Amino acid sequence: MTELEKNILDSLVDLENAVKAMAASHPKPSLLPLFARLDELTRGLPKSTDPDLLHYLHRKSYEKARLFLQGRDAENAEGSCPRG
């Protein structure tokens, strides 16, 4: 895993934790900075990045991207997006 991919994974985990904590948070935190960070990191990925990871990130399938980066891509359900 590259340093950039590690940063993306860290941001995805941060997003997941923030979403889980929202039910008990008052006021609700803004997730926009996390989304902006993920967009910024995604733009920095080289063209040689695994196409599945790029697909997940460009489609905002953040749980699938997290599972992919954690080596758990087999847990990802087949989506409805045409890929090939």
Secondary structure as UniProt FT lines:
FT   HELIX           3..21
FT   HELIX           22..24
FT   HELIX           32..43
FT   TURN            47..48
FT   HELIX           51..58
FT   TURN            59..60
FT   HELIX           62..69
FT   TURN            70..71
FT   HELIX           73..75
//
